[in-house]
Amino acid sequence: MHSNLTSSRTSVFGIETAGRDVVAGLISSSVAIPLAMAFGMFAFVTLGDEYFAYGAMAGLVSAVTAGSVCVLLGDRSTRVYAPRITTTFFLGLLLYALLQRDTTVDTEPHVAATLLVFFAIILLGGLLQALFGLVRLGSLIKFAPHPVMAGFQNMAAVLLFLVQLGNVLGFEHNVRLTRVFAIIGEGRPWSLLVAALTFVTMWNARRITTKIPPLLVGLGCGIIGYYALVLVGFGGHLGPTIGPKTASAAMRTVLIDFQGLPMAATLESSFSVMLPSALALAIIASIDALLCAKLTSQAGEFRAGDDQLLIRLGIANAVSASFGGITNGINIGPSLINRALGGRSWLSVIVNAAALLAAATLLFPVLAYLPRAVLSAAIMVIAIQHIDPWTKQLAARLIKPATPQRGAIALDLGVSLFVSLLSIAINVVLAVFIGIVLAVLLFVVRMSRSNIRRLYRCDAVRSRRSRDLADLELLHQQGGSVLVVELQGALFFGTAERLAQVVEIEIAKATVALLLDLRRVTEIDSTGVRILGDVDTALSARGVKLAIVLSLRTETAVRLADIIRRDCFFPDIDRALEWAEDDLLKKTRTGQPRELPLDRIPLFRDFTSDQIERLRSWLQPVSWRAGDVIFRHGDPGSFLYLVTRGCAIVHLRHDEEGIRLVSFAAGAVFGELALLDRGPRSATVTADEDLTCFALSEPSFTALCQNQPDIAIKLLSALGRELSVRIRYANMTIQQLEA
């Protein structure tokens, strides 16, 4: 009985899920259909009015093919596929270039031969895109320079906007963009009014309703306005509709008709153009697909399978070209709508593709009555929305006064603008490769700049080792002779050579030690290793000691250990600073340090001799050998310790590279928190060298408070002062490090 009930609930849940997928697929298709048609028309606009409807058909065929093939190849996401603005822009310019390639003053272009080469490039580009995925280039392609893609996307958006002007103005025939502004006075005001109604309505659709996609709101209002004017007798003052497919020697049906064309000879003679064009198309399509996959992923989703995406989409694009379609990508708007409306499986994608197929076949005669001015106005809104946000942000930052790194911002914008103009002025294929080469060169130039993160002297910054007042005063006077250089990024010929130049300038000042912090260095090549070796040799010749702040467990340390002694490596900057400070202090000390008398401990500087002697009776002498653990993190606290000789280290982990919090030398006090709050030990303390202390136990402290309250009060006051000094020093160090 229970199993039957569970089975029934599962069946109901499955039916509900499938129902939501169907609804989501149908509604998302209502947005995908006009977008696919518009981008298809954009790709074939250079062929003129005769191919206007076929461009719309090619866009629909492309979307149907991509969605179906990707699902058949195992895509189980809810992503919707269709032509994209960047690839369509590339294809539109490519088709124009192919038409002009063999055209002379006295001859007309051979459209059929041009289209054969055009679709062969799309097919080959799809295969190359799939090859990128097979050889696992997906992760590498994602590092392609953004200014190059931004340049293409921005120019595509601008051209897509401008190409619509002829339709918006109501011209009966396709007018070249270069002539539109010359004959703008011949436009039809009523057609412009309908386009303006569509544009404004779509732009402000979210203020009208949030339940219907803005594209549908804009198209709906525009179509109603158009045909309302037709009904009242203004049809002659309006622009045309898309219209039915007209006969063409090159494209009579959805499939291309190349009968009678010597295909092999045509393709063979054009191979030198096809290969670079297909490679550039594959690169652009792959970058765009991976970027859109990121934009359509859910919040918190860890994406994987970028290479599989390229394989599926590449095969789908190759199949699309075989049926007269163009290159596809992930359709962001319909994909987000599909998920927002309940699409949770590949069924929604299949429903979307089926609806697009119906639009391309059964409904295309109806779609032919869609006014061009209305569709073009909606595409103008989409074009504006496709302006790259990164470019707008950089432009705003460049205009804003006192913006840091204005030169780098200007360079990025310059590359983007250069690629945009290059794609129009020279050749779109050449623009892709020149843009990538230019961006790589700029990257190398930036990487060759100094990778010095910070450079400072140690007269104000100290190690965490506690020292007496005399040592602190000496370090304050001579600490400036210790130089710290923090590096970041990659260390290769350019950056390492620049580092060597900076070091040479700095050690010309009074310098006894150089601490190179390499913990943020991500990569070092053989040239960088050799230059660091030369720096070590040059420092030794001048009597300057070198310390490398880097764990010996890292790959970089292993490479450097061949030329730099292992005892020069320190796991953190604190240990390196202590080493440099000790070296400075050794030069001023004579003989071995003696045990510090109790009355010389700074904590008791306000105590009288009598009070110190009375306190001594409550203390007990203790000692440890170097390496002994005094107490561990979490142990119950019961003693306060006064160091009279040696050094103790406080750390969070008891191992070779534990996180050291502080070191306590002769004259320091530690363990006082156990007496103040009686909580467990907050860290582990280890004897760094033979250690001698006086210990005050919790019972003794309690008895001291009862029997000699004057000493207890004075001791608590001294402990409070000690804690205050530590906090002030910590604040000073933080401010120095953040400066």
Secondary structure, 3 states (H helix, E strand, C coil): CHHHHHHHHHHHHHHHHHHHHHHHHHHHHHHHHHHHHHHHHHHCHHHCHHHHHHHHHHHHHHHHHHHHHHHHCCCCCCCCEEECHHHHHHHHHHHHHHHHHCCCCCCCCCHHHHHHHHHHHHHHHHHHHHHHHHCCCHHHHCCCCHHHHHHHHHHHHHHHHHHCHHHHCCCCCCCCHHHHCCCHHHCCHHHHHHHHHHHHHHHCHHHHCCCCCHHHHHHHHHHHHHHHHHHHHHHHHCCCECCCCCCCCCCCCCCCCCCCCCHHHHHHHCHHHHHHHHHHHHHHHHHHHHHHHHHCCCCCCCCCCHHHHHHHHHHHHHHHHHCCCCCEEECHHHHHHHHHCCCCCHHHHHHHHHHHHHHHCCCHHHHCCCEHHHHHHHHHHHHHHCCCHHHHHHHHHHHCCCCCCHHHHHHHHHHHHHHHHHHHHCCHHHHHHHHHHHHHHHHHHHHCCCCEEEEEECCCCCCCEECCHHHHHHHHHHHHHEEEEEEEEEECHHHHHHHHHHHHHHCCCCCCEEEEEEEEEEEECHHHHHHHHHHHHHHHHCCCEEEEECCCCCHHHHHHCCCCCHHHEECCHHHHHHHHHHHHHHCCCCCCCCCCCHHHCHHHCCCCHHHHHHHHCCCEEEEECCCCEEECCCCECCEEEEEEECCEEEECCCCCCCCEEEEECCCCEECHHHHHHCCECCCEEEECCCEEEEEEEHHHHHHHHHHCHHHHHHHHHHHHHHHHHHHHHHHHHHHHHHC
